[in-house]
Every structure is written in C-alpha cells, then in structure tokens.
C-alpha cells in the first residue's frame, strides 16, 4: 500500500505552514492524511481536539494511560469524551513489562535511576505500538514550553524517533508558535474542558509521582522530573526535539 505521506514534501510543507494559525495547520493535517490522530494528555491537546472537532467531528483521539496518572487527569479524560461525544482510545503499557520493573526496582526507582526507564515502559513503547498504525499524529507541543528542547519546534516535521525503514511518520505541532496565554485565552473563550490541577499551580501535568506544582516565575515544565537536569525534561515521546 502506498502511503499518503510519500507524496508530501516536508520542506515545502514546513514553509507553507510556518506562521499559519493552528486551525490552518490542523486543516492541512486532516486533509493530507487518513490515518491520523490527536494525542491527548494536557490542556493544549484539548484545545486541539476542540479545533479539530470543528473541522471533522470524527477526528481520532488517543491517550496513554501509564497507570500512574492523577485522579484529576482520569476525570478530565471522561469529561472530554462526554463533552465532544467522541471515543478516546486508551493505550496501556505491557503489563508484564510493568510487573517486571516494579518487582525488581519498586514503584519509585526513577528518583534514583532517572525517569527514562519507567517512561520507556509506560509511555514510549505503548506509543510506538499505536503510532505504527498511523501515517501522522498531532501533538500539543509549543516552543515556549521548554527553551532547552523545544525552541525550534516546527509546525510539521518527520518524526524520526518513531519512523522506520518502511514507515515514515509525520508529526504536526499546530500550537508550536502559541504561548501559554494564547492557549488559556482559547480555553476560556470556547469553554474547553481542562484539568482542575491547573488551578493548583500545575502547569505541565504528567504522572502523579513525577509532577508537582510550580511557582509563578518558574519555567512551565519545571514541575516535571524536578530532580533532574532541565535539558533532560523529555520522556521520549518527543525525542526529535533534541535532534
């Protein structure tokens, strides 16, 4: 089967989409690919679901359930499902791999060993399994979330982390040029559901043991893996940010 993305010139697409609105980037994505889905985890992703749903009510959405999410995050998943009347595909990690990690190293090994091993088992490998079925995916990444890893993030890119020799994967980042203020302006103006943890100082929300509230003047992702170097604040889902 010939993939749609084989005819997409990534350089031309980057030039075309640079500076365009998130809605225009989403329209390009949804028109260009049939097997495409929005990855849902945070406030930015619900903004994208809201925008994409207005373009195509049948937009596909998936979310990773690591087994360590906050109760408020699970509640948000259900609210989004009901608000937009959409199915959200929940992707789980391999139980055998989780059991092996917890049995050998306990529930909090990442505080000593770093977060990469746990994230690989609970997030990266399940995501790889899902992305193998897609031609492209849509994320809520923004350049200003982490200047160390995302400052040059384009609206569209080849996802070299999850592409293989027989499967070139395209990643869209429609909110790449937006600020946090623009995201929240959209949320309030369009009554978009959001995680109640945001009202308690959590700006970037991941797994419960690895996320904490931050002070007003800290970088947005300072509350993620706070015990590690700021340059390492990626879980592997967006490894192309470092290339």
N, C-alpha and C positions, 0 to 999 in steps of 0.2 A: 504493500500500500504506500503510495507517495504521500508524504506529509505536507500539509499546507505550508509549514514554515520553510520548506525547501526553496520556495519562490520569494521569500521575504529577504530583502537586502537590509541587514541590520544597520549599516551605516546610513543608508537613506532614511530608514525609519527613525533613527535617533535624531537626524537633522530635522525631519518633518515634525516630530513630536516635542522637540525642545521648546519650552516656553508655552506649550499649549495647556489648556485647562485640564484638570483631572477627568472631566466628563468627555472631553475630546479624546484623551488617551484611552479611556475605557471604551469608547465607541470604536476606536481603531482596533483594540484588542478583541472585542466581542464580534466584530465583523470579520476579522482576519482568521480567527480560529474557532473550530467547532468544539474540540476537546480542551476547554479552558475552564478554570475555576478560581474563585476568590479564596485566599487563605485567611481564615478568621481567628484572631486572638485578642485584638485590642480595639481601642476607640477608633483609630484610623481605619481599621478593617470594616467596622460597622458603617462608617461614612462611605466607604467604597461599596458596600452592599446596598446602601440606600441609593447611591448614584446608579449603580449597575442595574438594580431592580427597576428603576425608572426607564432604563434603556431596554432591558429584557427581563421581564418578570420570572423567566425560567432560568436565570443565571445559577450556575452551580456554585455551591459553597461547601468548604470542608474545614474542619478544625481538628487540631491534635489534642487528645486527652492524655496527658502524661501520667495521670493518676496522682499528681501532686498539686493540682490547681487549687486556688482559693474557692471556698463555697460561693463567694460572690461572682466568680467567673462562671461557674456552672449555672448559676441563676441567670446571668446575662445570656448565656447560650440559649436558654429556654425562652427568655423574653424576645430575643431576636427572631427565633423560629416562629413564635406566635405573632409578633408584630408584622412581619413581612409575609407570613403564611408560606414559608419556604421550608424545604428539607435541608438540614445541615448534616453532612456526612461526618461522623465522628471516627477519627483514626486512632487506634490504640497501639501501644507498643507490644512487642512479642512477650508474652507472659513468662516464658522460660528464661529469656534473657534478663528480665527484671528480677525474677526469683534468684537467679544465679548471682547477680550483682548484690542484692540485699543480703543474701545468705553469707556471701564471702566478705562483704565490706560494711554491712549495716545500712541504715537508712540515711546517713548523713556523711558519707565518705567524701563528698565533693568539698566539704570545708577543709579537708586535709589534702586531697588529691587534685583539686580543681574540678570545675564543672563539666569538662569536656566528655568524660566517660559516661556520666549519667545522662547528659544531654544527647549523646550519640545513641544510647539505647532507647531513651524515652521519646526523643523528638526527631533526630536526623534519620534514623533508619526507617521509622514509620513514614516520615515524609518522603523519603526516597521511593518507598513502595507505592505511595499514592501518585507521585509525580511521574512514575514510569507509565502511567495510564493517560497522561495528559500531553498536549502539544505546547501548552503555555499555562502560566499561572500568574495571578495578580496579588501583589502584596501592598501593605500599607506603610512601607518604609519611607522615611523622609531624610533629607540630607542633614537637617539640624538636630536629629536625634542623637548622633554621636559624631563629632568632628573627626575623631580618630579613625573611624571606619566607614563613614557614610557621606563624607563631604562632597564627593564627586559622583554620587549616585545618579544615573540617567533615568529617563522615563521608561526606557526599554533596553534590555540587554540580553545577550546569550548567557544562560545560566550554566557556566562551565562546571560548577560544583555538582550538578545533577544531570548534565548531559552525558551521553555515552557515545560510542562509535556509531551506533545505529539509531540514536535518538537524541536529536538536538532540541533542547528545551529552551523556550523563550520566557523571560520574566518581565512583567510590566510593573512599574512603580509609579502609578498615576499621581501620587501625592509627593513625589520627590522634592519638588520646589516649594511645597507649602510649609508654613510654620505651625507650631502648636496652636498659636492664637487663631489661625485660619481654620484649623480642624475644629476647635471648640466653637467658633462662630457658626460653622456649618451645623454642628450638633444641636446647638440651641435654636437656630433658625428653623431647622427641619424636624425638631423633636425626635432626634435619633437616640435610641436606647444606648446607655453606656454603663460601665462597671461602677458600682457605688463606691469602690475603693478609691476612685479618683477624688472623691470628696474628702478623703482622709489622708491626702498627701502622697498617694501612689500615682506616679505619672506613667511609668512603664511597668506593666504587670506581667510577670511570668509565673513560675511555680512558687507556691507559698514559702518553702524554705529559702528560696533564693531571691526573694523580692522584699524590699522594705520601703517605707515612706521616706521622702527626702525633704530637705528644706527648700524654701522658695528660690534660692540662688544657686542651687546645685544643678549640674547638667541633668537632662531628662532621664538618662539611663544610669545615673549614679546609684540608684537603688537596686540595680541588677548585679548579682555576684559582687557585692560591695567589698569583699575581702580580697579581690583580685586586681591585677593591673588594668587600668581603664582601656588599654589597647586590646584587651582580650575579651571585651564585653560583647561577644557574639557567640551564639550557641552552636553554630554550624549550619543553621538553616539558610544563612546568607553569607556563606564563606566567600562568595565572589566579591564581597565588599572589600576584602583585603588584597585583591589582586590588582 
